[in-house]
Amino acid sequence: HLLIIDFGSQVTQLIARRVRESGVYCEIHPYNKVDSAFLDEYKPKAIILSGGPSSVYWKDAPLPDPKVFDLGVPIFGICYGQQAMVHMLGGKIEGGTSREFGRAFIEKVSDDPLFEDMFVGGDKEEVWMSHGDHVAEMAPGFGVVARSPGAPFAVISDPERGFYGTQFHPEVVHTVHGRQLLRNFTHNVAGFKGDWTMAAYRAEAIEKIRAQVGDKRVICGLSGGVDSSVAAVLIHEAIGDQLTCVYVDHGLMRLGESEQVVNLFRDHYNIPLVDVDASELFLGKLEGVSDPEKKRKIIGGLFIDVFDAEATKIGGADFLAQGTLYPDVIESVSAIGGPSVTIKSHHNVGGLPERMNMKLVEPLRELFKDEVRALGRELGLPEPFIGRHPFPGPGLAIRIPGEITREKADTLRKADAIYIEEIKKAGLYDEIWQAFSVLLPVNTVGVMGDLRTYEAVLALRAVTSTDGMTADYYPYPHDFLGRVATRIINEVKGVNRVVYDITSKPPGTIEWE
Ligand code: XMP
């Protein structure tokens, strides 16, 4: 494998994406975890040093274990990674008098295996710079192979050792041929064949799960979402009926969702599944509660109670399986970044492993969402399951501002089903990251069949996004919105007005609570 050592750049994930897109499997590990023992165990075939916000001259600057340079494997340093490499190998880094951000053009100084299919039809390449410090004096063995007016050491090369560095970021799309550059490194310099596929990942993941779990028991909470579904099917393939799934229906799922999950897992995959209808319990405890954070805490707490009770009933388990994805991991380990405030308490099964004394199995930890979907396809999960929009753990609770009642949940379920049906009919479902309805605690006056009505407002939401961190509202055609509104008002009792939410994130969040 290829090893990416992370120094805290905002775009380290993109390096991994680009590398895997070229058919080479890689993993990202934080610099402080990559010590001598780790390297002995991991045996990387090549290494990429990521960018980062630090300066090599800071006290306690993050630096790679010096052993990486003695492994005899090719190394590619990006921005801060380049500086760290040059600094440790005997060169000099300087603070820039001016920081350089954005578009720049580099020109080739000499040919290099790194430049295959680049600088075609001209001697310039458009790249994306983002740095404060830069190389001032080269380390022995290196030569300059490309430069720009602002970056005399834009690309450096030590072909003997296979060490390369760029001042710019090849992993971002603004570096027009960045993907090609990284591919040239992995294929031409490091000798990867580019034959890694999802099928290979599946086989490897299954081996890893078997090695980790042995003959112990695993329990997995299903939410109906893609991540936990894929994790469960993969783990079942690895260890069969040592896995038990638990599905908790809190009464705040979408229309028909519980049946779909139960059918798929129990009947289609034959995976042992405990399904618990805990709707009375959840809705009871939520009665009269309208504070969003209180709702979230109540649901998170009850979820753990119910899961714990069910786990005990089936005799417990040594491992808890979770569909944790790579972006979740990165967010929680971005040790170098500053502290971030809690906007919302996300509900997951955090707290359970300690309470039940379980270890975690997280077979999707290295994957991005679209890779999880590809793995799901590889495992034969039905397409509608794979392409599903994300659905939050607290479910409809955070789409009913104010007090929650079973009646309101039913109304919302009906309206939302119509909305989603119309989106699918219009062929827009896959273009949208997430679409849903929100039932507002506001009644307005209307007129239907010559009679006055005084009923609730329903808000429609749809956003595009790549990771849920930022989002844009979806620009529906007006006739589409009109059609949905008419159907909902005609078919759903209790709603007499429909509005469309045109707030982006930021400043809004995707969910209303
Ligand atoms: P926000 O509303 O914070 O949502 O912009 C970003 C993404 O996260 C989902 N979300 C959750 N997912 N448990 C989850 O599993 C939660 O408590 C939760 N809250 C929000 C939201 O649907 C969107 O995709």
Residues whose N, C-alpha, C, O or C-beta is under 5 A from the ligand:
A	BS01	XMP	S345 H346 H347 P390 F391 P392 G393 P394 G468 T509 I510 E511
